[in-house]
Amino acid sequence: MMFGMAVERLTVSLEAELAIAVRDAADADEQNVSAWLADAARRQLATRGLREVVAAWEQQHGAFTETELADARARIKG
């Protein structure tokens, strides 16, 4: 944790199986649960922002074609 960074404590409820999976994933990634969930939240927020960018682009230029989507998926997979 960085010094001087404001932190707010949240209480969340998860299904038991999901909570176990989160703990296991955090352990595997050598993070505590709070850090792991914060990273997951950042990724979700980034994805939300990307959806907004894509929607705005499609509104101006039209929907992506299946070929364009397949090319994008191939680039992501590397």
C-alpha positions in Angstrom: 0.0 0.0 0.0 1.2 3.5 -0.8 1.7 6.0 2.0 -0.8 8.8 2.0 -3.3 6.9 -0.2 -6.9 7.3 1.1 -8.5 3.9 1.8 -12.1 3.2 2.5 -13.3 0.0 4.0 -16.2 -1.7 2.3 -18.2 -4.7 3.3 -19.2 -7.0 0.5 -21.2 -10.2 0.4 -20.3 -13.0 -2.0 -21.7 -16.4 -2.7 -19.7 -19.0 -0.7 -18.3 -20.7 -3.8 -17.3 -17.3 -5.3 -15.6 -16.2 -2.0 -13.6 -19.4 -2.0 -12.6 -18.9 -5.6 -11.6 -15.3 -4.9 -9.4 -16.3 -1.9 -7.8 -19.1 -4.0 -7.1 -16.7 -6.9 -5.7 -14.1 -4.5 -3.4 -16.7 -2.9 -2.3 -17.9 -6.4 -1.5 -14.3 -7.4 0.3 -13.8 -4.1 -2.0 -10.9 -3.1 -4.3 -10.4 -0.2 -8.1 -10.5 -1.0 -8.4 -6.7 -0.8 -5.7 -6.1 -3.3 -7.0 -8.8 -5.6 -10.6 -7.4 -5.5 -9.3 -3.8 -6.0 -7.5 -5.0 -9.2 -10.6 -6.8 -10.4 -12.7 -3.6 -9.8 -10.1 -1.5 -11.7 -10.3 -3.9 -14.6 -14.1 -3.9 -14.6 -14.1 -0.1 -14.6 -11.6 0.0 -17.5 -13.8 -2.4 -19.4 -16.8 -0.2 -18.8 -14.9 2.7 -20.2 -13.9 0.7 -23.2 -17.5 -0.3 -23.9 -18.4 3.4 -23.9 -15.6 4.2 -26.3 -16.7 1.4 -28.6 -20.3 2.4 -28.5 -19.4 6.0 -29.4 -17.2 4.8 -32.3 -19.9 2.5 -33.6 -22.4 5.3 -33.4 -20.2 7.5 -35.6 -18.9 4.7 -38.0 -21.3 1.9 -37.8 -21.1 -1.5 -36.1 -18.0 -3.5 -36.3 -18.1 -6.3 -38.9 -17.6 -10.0 -37.9 -14.2 -9.8 -39.7 -13.1 -6.8 -37.7 -14.2 -8.5 -34.5 -12.4 -11.7 -35.4 -9.2 -9.7 -36.1 -9.5 -7.9 -32.8 -9.9 -11.2 -30.9 -6.9 -12.6 -32.7 -4.8 -9.6 -31.7 -5.9 -9.8 -28.1 -4.9 -13.5 -27.9 -1.5 -12.6 -29.3 
